[in-house]
Amino acid sequence: MISPLTTLAPAATRGRRIADHTKTGGVFMSSPSARIRAGHRLGAALLAGAVLCGPSAAAAQDAPAIAAPADPAALARPGENEPLRAAIIELLRKNPDIQIALARQDDARYAIGEARAAYLPRIDLSLASGPEYVLPYQATDNTVLRRSEGVLSLHQNIWDFGATINDIKRARAAFSSAEWNTREQIERIAFETTAAYLSLLEKQRTVELIEEEIATQAKMSRTIQVQKDLGLTTAADVSRAQVRQDNLQAQLLDAQSQLQQQRESYRRLTGHLPGRATDLPPVDTALPADADAAVQMIEDHNPELAQAVQNRRSIEKQLLSQKAAFYPRIGLDAQANLRNEVMGRTGRNEDARVVVTLTYNILRGGADYALMRRIEARVRESDYEVDRVRRNVEQDLRIDFQSLAAANDKMATIESQVAAAEKVVTLYREQFRSGNRSVFDLLDTQQALFQARLNRLTNFTQKQVSGLRVLQKLAGLFDFVSGGQPLTKYGREIVVPRPPARIGPNL
């Protein structure tokens, strides 16, 4: 049997000598069965030599032209990796949704100081000066004087039956809701960017797998062409191999197009074309143990539910503040007056007073009562909103964990398929070298291995996305992808609410 390392040109020469001896009836391989077995062994040796040693110059001239695969990072930032953490942090610093949420957060923060001001004294100063014309009722002469007066007043709230404290609590709840809204926006943008990055990585790996498959197919196609030249195969076999290669080439073009589209989608999110995507760490270690454990963490970790709860609390405090309008208010008033030539020639007069006042609203046409009923309706609405959000988040988490479980089960099956396909390819190559398998048997097993690897890549990406979605709902995605690096604005850390405890099965 011919050695697998025999070059293609001497092998072709030996094939022609075999054919010549067969035609002339020489002593070399005279029986038909011997000629057939020798042809199979010769073809196996040729393919083994092509696969192991690569194509020779003569065989490369006969090989069909293949388009050079495009580097996924060739169009922008070639040779550079795309760091996901830096991209997300930079995007969050510039994203308008984050800036809007931060502005609303500042607005709610200063509303607390506005409500707290009702506890502090209010001081007003009023000054007035100008000519005054006086026409006494019983006097005959008119008087024109320069009138001057000033009033300094102070009011201090003593007791308002909970109106001020409930206004402060309402403002604090609104501020907490604004903080959780900022956190929700951060988690949403982090998820969208990370999902786009994973999709970019999947498309990039798909292109690489197809390129590897095309290279393997090209080596086998060259061997089939050599076998045809030796008369061991037919033109139909060459065409069959060419069809497979054309299908792979079409797959490559589609994959490259999808990769470029995903790059543009990534640029739409981040503002720049990405470099080469790199592998992300698995999310399994950062996830709760199961769906029940994740559901138990909703109350303290989910930003959407936290917003609904804080909004409900804010409305509840507004209702308590409004109910205080039905009670009197007690205050301390102090006033100092300075009058000069007021209502005639009175000269300069000064007076001051300090009094305790009680103010009670007796009737406003039912406006206070109607406003109270409106707020009560909003409280009922917020109760149902909290319940709706809680049920939706719980359902989404259970669906995500079902997807994770299915992906894990499927991953085990796919890994078994990949391992089995690799063993079959190795076995068929050995059998092909010994002449017991045809080149198309080897091509079929190689195609099965290629498809199994594609399925593994797709399933792993889906598993990662499901895990990231769970982290997003539990406000842990940004910390996971940023590695704990804080988000800053103008050199200061942006303070957003964080979960009270880290998540994960072993934490």
TILUM-466809 format. One line per 5 residues: their letters; for each residue y, x, z of C-alpha. Coordinates in nm, 4 decimals. Layout:
% TILUM-466809
A	Y,X,Z; ...
% end
This chain:
% TILUM-466809
MISPL	0.0000,0.0000,0.0000; 0.3498,0.1215,-0.0822; 0.5626,0.2281,0.2168; 0.8561,-0.0043,0.3110; 1.0894,0.2915,0.2888
TTLAP	1.0132,0.3502,-0.0798; 1.3330,0.3221,-0.2838; 1.3774,0.0462,-0.5358; 1.3919,0.2596,-0.8528; 1.0585,0.4442,-0.8011
AATRG	0.9034,0.1127,-0.6936; 1.0091,-0.0436,-1.0238; 0.8582,0.2513,-1.2087; 0.5309,0.2027,-1.0230; 0.5379,-0.1662,-1.1121
RRIAD	0.5717,-0.0883,-1.4815; 0.2811,0.1577,-1.4581; 0.0690,-0.1113,-1.2951; 0.1529,-0.3486,-1.5791; 0.0756,-0.0804,-1.8437
HTKTG	-0.2618,-0.0028,-1.6925; -0.3435,-0.3707,-1.6736; -0.2627,-0.4259,-2.0425; -0.4570,-0.1206,-2.1643; -0.7608,-0.1975,-1.9504
GVFMS	-0.7299,0.1291,-1.7602; -0.9169,0.2038,-1.4448; -0.6092,0.1177,-1.2346; -0.6350,-0.2389,-1.0820; -0.8530,-0.3835,-1.3532
SPSAR	-0.9557,-0.7156,-1.1828; -0.7138,-1.0200,-1.1783; -0.7506,-1.0860,-0.8053; -0.6729,-0.7248,-0.7273; -0.3649,-0.7415,-0.9502
IRAGH	-0.2388,-1.0537,-0.7654; -0.2875,-0.9001,-0.4207; -0.1166,-0.5844,-0.5319; 0.1780,-0.7822,-0.6667; 0.2244,-0.9641,-0.3345
RLGAA	0.2081,-0.6402,-0.1415; 0.4521,-0.4765,-0.3800; 0.7017,-0.7645,-0.3421; 0.6709,-0.7518,0.0352; 0.7335,-0.3791,0.0341
LLAGA	1.0383,-0.4198,-0.1876; 1.1940,-0.6858,0.0391; 1.1151,-0.4904,0.3528; 1.2799,-0.1844,0.2032; 1.5852,-0.3862,0.1040
VLCGP	1.6196,-0.5486,0.4452; 1.5597,-0.2333,0.6463; 1.7369,0.0236,0.4312; 2.0018,-0.1823,0.2518; 2.0569,-0.2238,-0.1211
SAAAA	2.0437,0.0674,-0.3582; 2.3058,0.1348,-0.6186; 2.0934,-0.0022,-0.9013; 2.0072,-0.3218,-0.7142; 2.3691,-0.3684,-0.6069
QDAPA	2.4746,-0.3821,-0.9731; 2.2387,-0.6754,-1.0337; 2.3448,-0.8649,-0.7200; 2.5777,-1.1624,-0.7671; 2.9363,-1.1204,-0.6569
IAAPA	3.0217,-1.2577,-0.3109; 3.3739,-1.3316,-0.1964; 3.4867,-1.1047,0.0854; 3.5076,-1.2991,0.4107; 3.8515,-1.3427,0.5568
DPAAL	3.9308,-1.1961,0.8968; 4.0210,-1.4882,1.1241; 4.3152,-1.2924,1.2614; 4.4265,-1.1393,0.9327; 4.7105,-1.3806,0.8664
ARPGE	4.8911,-1.3083,1.1917; 4.8679,-1.0463,1.4652; 4.5740,-0.8606,1.3076; 4.3542,-0.6617,1.5404; 4.5000,-0.8233,1.8519
NEPLR	4.3248,-1.0549,2.0917; 4.4857,-1.3826,2.1872; 4.5121,-1.3933,2.5704; 4.4812,-1.7557,2.6758; 4.6409,-1.7095,3.0174
AAIIE	4.9586,-1.5525,2.8808; 4.9805,-1.8165,2.6056; 4.9542,-2.1065,2.8519; 5.2057,-1.9631,3.0990; 5.4562,-1.8866,2.8234
LLRKN	5.4068,-2.2325,2.6736; 5.4626,-2.4045,3.0082; 5.7845,-2.2147,3.0613; 5.9260,-2.3377,2.7304; 5.7629,-2.6777,2.6951
PDIQI	6.0193,-2.9638,2.6929; 5.7837,-3.2007,2.8751; 5.7632,-2.9566,3.1651; 6.1394,-2.9109,3.1697; 6.1901,-3.2888,3.1709
ALARQ	5.9446,-3.3238,3.4591; 6.1196,-3.0462,3.6507; 6.4582,-3.2121,3.5953; 6.3230,-3.5400,3.7302; 6.1744,-3.3508,4.0219
DDARY	6.5160,-3.2027,4.1042; 6.6719,-3.5467,4.0737; 6.4237,-3.6871,4.3274; 6.4741,-3.3899,4.5582; 6.8504,-3.4437,4.5830
AIGEA	6.7955,-3.8152,4.6367; 6.6448,-3.7230,4.9754; 6.9715,-3.5600,5.0795; 7.1615,-3.8616,4.9536; 6.9535,-4.0936,5.1723
RAAYL	6.9746,-3.8600,5.4720; 7.3554,-3.8627,5.4525; 7.3564,-4.2101,5.6091; 7.2713,-4.0464,5.9428; 7.5818,-3.8278,5.9328
PRIDL	7.9369,-3.9415,6.0089; 8.1618,-4.0538,5.7276; 8.5241,-3.9358,5.7469; 8.7982,-4.0733,5.5227; 9.1608,-3.9712,5.4925
SLASG	9.4261,-4.1839,5.3296; 9.7907,-4.0755,5.2743; 10.0677,-4.2722,5.1126; 10.4447,-4.2191,5.0656; 10.7105,-4.3962,4.8598
PEYVL	11.0172,-4.6189,4.8610; 10.9925,-4.9557,5.0372; 11.2224,-5.2544,4.9810; 11.2534,-5.4860,5.2801; 11.4149,-5.8332,5.2692
PYQAT	11.4106,-5.9808,5.6188; 11.3665,-6.3570,5.6436; 11.6545,-6.4179,5.8814; 11.8739,-6.1145,5.8095; 12.1414,-6.0955,5.5406
DNTVL	12.1147,-5.7270,5.4426; 11.8395,-5.5720,5.2370; 11.6840,-5.2414,5.3338; 11.5473,-4.9673,5.1095; 11.3570,-4.7033,5.3023
RRSEG	11.1126,-4.4241,5.2301; 10.7808,-4.5355,5.3720; 10.5105,-4.2896,5.4757; 10.1750,-4.3537,5.6370; 9.8405,-4.1851,5.6894
VLSLH	9.5052,-4.3061,5.8090; 9.2138,-4.0925,5.9309; 8.8951,-4.2896,5.9907; 8.5463,-4.1975,6.1058; 8.2331,-4.4086,6.0939
QNIWD	7.9042,-4.3171,6.2564; 7.5909,-4.5255,6.2118; 7.4218,-4.5886,6.5471; 7.1439,-4.8365,6.4681; 7.0458,-5.0136,6.1484
FGATI	6.6938,-5.1374,6.2353; 6.5148,-4.8842,6.0155; 6.7187,-4.9145,5.6969; 6.8165,-4.5459,5.6795; 6.4842,-4.3949,5.7863
NDIKR	6.2984,-4.6083,5.5353; 6.5419,-4.5055,5.2615; 6.4670,-4.1422,5.3451; 6.0920,-4.2030,5.3405; 6.1270,-4.3843,5.0113
ARAAF	6.3130,-4.0878,4.8612; 6.0501,-3.8461,4.9918; 5.7712,-4.0514,4.8386; 5.9576,-4.0600,4.5069; 6.0004,-3.6828,4.5231
SSAEW	5.6283,-3.6343,4.5951; 5.5482,-3.8576,4.2978; 5.7766,-3.6457,4.0784; 5.5995,-3.3304,4.1950; 5.2598,-3.4748,4.1087
NTREQ	5.3977,-3.5818,3.7722; 5.4943,-3.2195,3.7066; 5.1461,-3.1113,3.8076; 4.9929,-3.3698,3.5763; 5.2029,-3.2431,3.2854
IERIA	5.0992,-2.8847,3.3604; 4.7316,-2.9802,3.3711; 4.7608,-3.1859,3.0519; 4.9260,-2.9063,2.8552; 4.6805,-2.6511,2.9951
FETTA	4.3896,-2.8705,2.8841; 4.5298,-2.9280,2.5345; 4.5923,-2.5567,2.4877; 4.2559,-2.4522,2.6285; 4.0698,-2.7113,2.4204
AYLSL	4.2513,-2.5881,2.1091; 4.1640,-2.2304,2.2044; 3.7958,-2.3212,2.2462; 3.7955,-2.4995,1.9124; 3.9558,-2.1916,1.7575
LEKQR	3.6858,-1.9739,1.9146; 3.4122,-2.2068,1.7854; 3.5502,-2.2006,1.4297; 3.5831,-1.8234,1.4488; 3.2235,-1.7797,1.5666
TVELI	3.1039,-2.0219,1.2976; 3.2647,-1.8106,1.0264; 3.0998,-1.4997,1.1698; 2.7554,-1.6643,1.1789; 2.7877,-1.7816,0.8181
EEEIA	2.8998,-1.4360,0.7086; 2.5948,-1.2818,0.8749; 2.3694,-1.5388,0.7085; 2.5286,-1.4694,0.3686; 2.4660,-1.0959,0.4126
TQAKM	2.0996,-1.1594,0.4958; 2.0660,-1.4027,0.2044; 2.2232,-1.1502,-0.0322; 1.9652,-0.8841,0.0587; 1.6818,-1.1267,-0.0028
SRTIQ	1.8348,-1.2455,-0.3294; 1.8482,-0.8889,-0.4540; 1.4813,-0.8444,-0.3672; 1.3887,-1.1649,-0.5522; 1.5795,-1.0381,-0.8555
VQKDL	1.3868,-0.7112,-0.8428; 1.0596,-0.9040,-0.8152; 1.1590,-1.1033,-1.1221; 1.2242,-0.7825,-1.3146; 0.8765,-0.6701,-1.2136
GLTTA	0.7257,-0.9966,-1.3274; 0.6207,-1.0987,-0.9772; 0.8501,-1.4050,-0.9603; 1.0019,-1.6429,-1.2094; 1.3567,-1.7316,-1.3100
ADVSR	1.3164,-2.0566,-1.1137; 1.2735,-1.8567,-0.7925; 1.5909,-1.6623,-0.8694; 1.7787,-1.9873,-0.9297; 1.6417,-2.1347,-0.6102
AQVRQ	1.7689,-1.8360,-0.4114; 2.1027,-1.8563,-0.5917; 2.1395,-2.2236,-0.4939; 2.0893,-2.1317,-0.1291; 2.3462,-1.8590,-0.1576
DNLQA	2.5955,-2.0922,-0.3252; 2.5456,-2.3463,-0.0455; 2.6163,-2.0810,0.2136; 2.9244,-1.9724,0.0203; 3.0495,-2.3325,0.0201
QLLDA	2.9843,-2.3535,0.3939; 3.1852,-2.0369,0.4438; 3.4802,-2.1727,0.2484; 3.4731,-2.4936,0.4516; 3.4480,-2.2999,0.7771
QSQLQ	3.7376,-2.0727,0.6807; 3.9472,-2.3769,0.5903; 3.8678,-2.5407,0.9241; 3.9513,-2.2166,1.1019; 4.2904,-2.1974,0.9333
QQRES	4.3610,-2.5620,1.0161; 4.2745,-2.4948,1.3788; 4.5047,-2.1927,1.3784; 4.7872,-2.4153,1.2593; 4.7038,-2.6702,1.5292
YRRLT	4.7161,-2.3923,1.7847; 5.0527,-2.2798,1.6506; 5.1811,-2.6381,1.6797; 5.1031,-2.6220,2.0515; 5.2083,-2.2653,2.1325
GHLPG	5.4674,-2.1861,1.8657; 5.2825,-1.8865,1.7170; 4.9751,-1.8120,1.5111; 4.6932,-1.6844,1.7308; 4.5182,-1.3542,1.7132
RATDL	4.1482,-1.3211,1.7703; 4.0095,-1.5599,2.0315; 3.7884,-1.4111,2.3006; 3.5193,-1.5660,2.5175; 3.6221,-1.7687,2.8231
PPVDT	3.4323,-1.7595,3.1513; 3.1952,-2.0536,3.2086; 3.3457,-2.3382,3.4080; 3.0230,-2.4202,3.5932; 3.1145,-2.2197,3.9037
ALPAD	3.4508,-2.3967,3.9382; 3.3109,-2.7513,3.9201; 3.1966,-2.9745,4.2059; 2.8241,-2.9970,4.2654; 2.7862,-3.3431,4.1110
ADAAV	2.9752,-3.6566,4.0121; 2.9682,-3.8033,4.3656; 3.1269,-3.4894,4.5065; 3.3955,-3.5031,4.2377; 3.4661,-3.8710,4.3129
QMIED	3.5149,-3.7858,4.6803; 3.7865,-3.5402,4.5796; 3.9900,-3.7891,4.3751; 4.2158,-3.8985,4.6609; 4.3424,-3.5453,4.7309
HNPEL	4.3171,-3.3811,4.3899; 4.3883,-3.6199,4.1052; 4.7575,-3.6052,4.0008; 4.7609,-3.9475,3.8353; 4.6193,-4.1218,4.1421
AQAVQ	4.8515,-3.9255,4.3702; 5.1482,-4.0474,4.1658; 5.0327,-4.4076,4.1898; 4.9841,-4.3762,4.5669; 5.3261,-4.2192,4.6192
NRRSI	5.4933,-4.4787,4.3965; 5.3294,-4.7521,4.6010; 5.4495,-4.5869,4.9231; 5.8030,-4.5587,4.7853; 5.8126,-4.9295,4.7014
EKQLL	5.6691,-5.0161,5.0438; 5.9479,-4.8220,5.2162; 6.2033,-4.9922,4.9940; 6.0698,-5.3267,5.1149; 6.1055,-5.2241,5.4799
SQKAA	6.4592,-5.1034,5.4129; 6.5448,-5.4323,5.2449; 6.4109,-5.6322,5.5407; 6.6581,-5.4471,5.7621; 6.9365,-5.6273,5.5748
FYPRI	6.8488,-5.9402,5.7762; 6.9443,-5.7640,6.1006; 7.2851,-5.6550,6.2293; 7.4113,-5.2988,6.2098; 7.5721,-5.1179,6.5005
GLDAQ	7.8203,-4.8389,6.4424; 8.0963,-4.6336,6.5960; 8.4411,-4.6426,6.4308; 8.7332,-4.4165,6.5165; 9.0704,-4.4379,6.3472
ANLRN	9.4033,-4.2560,6.3788; 9.7187,-4.3971,6.2141; 10.0556,-4.2414,6.1437; 10.3323,-4.4717,6.0220; 10.6924,-4.3877,5.9413
EVMGR	10.9478,-4.6574,5.8469; 10.6885,-4.9225,5.7816; 10.8222,-5.2794,5.7473; 11.1793,-5.1873,5.8236; 11.3499,-4.9264,6.0368
TGRNE	11.0684,-4.8810,6.2797; 11.0766,-4.5054,6.2974; 10.7610,-4.3048,6.3490; 10.4593,-4.4674,6.5109; 10.1225,-4.3136,6.5953
DARVV	9.8118,-4.4871,6.7247; 9.4374,-4.4286,6.7540; 9.1319,-4.6306,6.8447; 8.7618,-4.5842,6.9040; 8.5406,-4.8934,6.8931
VTLTY	8.1779,-4.9910,6.8698; 8.1243,-5.2356,6.5867; 7.8506,-5.4826,6.5093; 7.8210,-5.6006,6.1505; 7.5960,-5.8900,6.0623
NILRG	7.5465,-6.0423,5.7217; 7.5379,-6.4174,5.7667; 7.5210,-6.5430,5.4090; 7.5086,-6.3861,5.0627; 7.3881,-6.6830,4.8681
GADYA	7.0184,-6.5896,4.9023; 7.0511,-6.2558,4.7189; 6.8859,-6.0531,4.9983; 6.5922,-6.2924,5.0207; 6.5409,-6.2913,4.6416
LMRRI	6.5532,-5.9111,4.6324; 6.2938,-5.8938,4.9108; 6.0615,-6.1218,4.7113; 6.1053,-5.9038,4.4027; 6.0098,-5.5928,4.5974
EARVR	5.7055,-5.7686,4.7450; 5.5906,-5.8492,4.3913; 5.6293,-5.4832,4.2990; 5.4206,-5.3845,4.6016; 5.1392,-5.6116,4.4811
ESDYE	5.1697,-5.4611,4.1353; 5.1487,-5.1090,4.2749; 4.8365,-5.2035,4.4753; 4.6596,-5.3099,4.1580; 4.7916,-5.0015,3.9777
VDRVR	4.6410,-4.7716,4.2413; 4.3092,-4.9538,4.2154; 4.3141,-4.9379,3.8349; 4.3892,-4.5654,3.8285; 4.1225,-4.4916,4.0885
RNVEQ	3.8557,-4.6810,3.8948; 3.9553,-4.5227,3.5622; 3.9517,-4.1699,3.7030; 3.6178,-4.2267,3.8737; 3.4681,-4.3647,3.5534
DLRID	3.6044,-4.0743,3.3485; 3.4633,-3.8217,3.5947; 3.1190,-3.9815,3.5884; 3.1236,-3.9870,3.2076; 3.2260,-3.6202,3.1997
FQSLA	2.9454,-3.5263,3.4375; 2.7008,-3.7210,3.2241; 2.8226,-3.5216,2.9242; 2.7797,-3.2008,3.1233; 2.4256,-3.2974,3.2250
AANDK	2.3375,-3.3871,2.8672; 2.4875,-3.0614,2.7418; 2.2908,-2.8620,3.0001; 1.9662,-3.0347,2.9058; 2.0436,-2.9900,2.5394
MATIE	2.1356,-2.6268,2.5970; 1.7945,-2.5567,2.7462; 1.6276,-2.7144,2.4436; 1.8504,-2.5279,2.1987; 1.7893,-2.1963,2.3747
SQVAA	1.4178,-2.2598,2.3400; 1.4677,-2.3360,1.9716; 1.6678,-2.0160,1.9205; 1.4083,-1.8069,2.1036; 1.1241,-1.9674,1.9068
AEKVV	1.3088,-1.9213,1.5761; 1.3715,-1.5544,1.6528; 1.0031,-1.5014,1.7282; 0.9040,-1.6819,1.4071; 1.1451,-1.4701,1.2002
TLYRE	1.0049,-1.1521,1.3540; 0.6462,-1.2667,1.2952; 0.7139,-1.3741,0.9361; 0.8762,-1.0399,0.8601; 0.5657,-0.8589,0.9800
QFRSG	0.3439,-1.0939,0.7781; 0.5722,-1.0531,0.4790; 0.5356,-0.6749,0.4962; 0.1604,-0.7180,0.4866; 0.1846,-0.9569,0.1898
NRSVF	0.0753,-1.2725,0.3769; 0.4115,-1.4520,0.3518; 0.6444,-1.5201,0.0623; 1.0115,-1.4423,0.0628; 1.0956,-1.8128,0.0706
DLLDT	0.8937,-1.8570,0.3892; 1.1118,-1.5884,0.5422; 1.4250,-1.7561,0.4059; 1.3234,-2.0902,0.5588; 1.2714,-1.9369,0.9025
QQALF	1.6014,-1.7488,0.8754; 1.7760,-2.0764,0.7863; 1.6187,-2.2467,1.0904; 1.7419,-1.9651,1.3160; 2.0910,-1.9896,1.1672
QARLN	2.1060,-2.3655,1.2289; 1.9810,-2.3251,1.5864; 2.2545,-2.0715,1.6578; 2.5165,-2.3073,1.5140; 2.3864,-2.5885,1.7349
RLTNF	2.4010,-2.3613,2.0386; 2.7618,-2.2708,1.9625; 2.8667,-2.6345,1.9165; 2.6876,-2.7531,2.2293; 2.8362,-2.4734,2.4413
TQKQV	3.1864,-2.5628,2.3243; 3.1320,-2.9299,2.4075; 3.0008,-2.8329,2.7493; 3.3054,-2.6169,2.8179; 3.5441,-2.8928,2.7116
SGLRV	3.3728,-3.1459,2.9389; 3.3987,-2.9057,3.2307; 3.7637,-2.8357,3.1586; 3.8319,-3.2097,3.1496; 3.6840,-3.2405,3.4991
LQKLA	3.9052,-2.9569,3.6226; 4.2075,-3.1256,3.4669; 4.1400,-3.4497,3.6548; 4.1016,-3.2555,3.9791; 4.4190,-3.0466,3.9270
GLFDF	4.2242,-2.7215,3.9038; 4.2463,-2.6326,3.5356; 4.5750,-2.4404,3.5423; 4.4615,-2.2295,3.8375; 4.1311,-2.1641,3.6569
VSGGQ	4.2809,-2.0472,3.3269; 4.5785,-1.8656,3.4844; 4.3700,-1.6778,3.7373; 4.5972,-1.7961,4.0183; 4.9139,-1.6598,3.8557
PLTKY	5.2094,-1.8803,3.9577; 5.4373,-2.0525,3.7111; 5.7971,-1.9334,3.7401; 6.1366,-2.0484,3.6169; 6.4440,-1.8240,3.6238
GREIV	6.2442,-1.5728,3.8244; 6.1430,-1.8254,4.0915; 5.8072,-1.9881,4.1389; 5.7867,-2.3513,4.0353; 5.6621,-2.5384,4.3404
VPRPP	5.4120,-2.8065,4.2460; 5.1585,-2.9748,4.4719; 4.8226,-2.8029,4.4892; 4.4916,-2.9476,4.6027; 4.4279,-2.8958,4.9743
ARIGP	4.1049,-2.7035,4.9108; 3.9470,-2.5177,4.6233; 3.6843,-2.6971,4.4211; 3.3416,-2.5744,4.3309; 2.9832,-2.6230,4.4462
NL	2.9810,-2.3094,4.6603; 3.3362,-2.3245,4.7948
% end
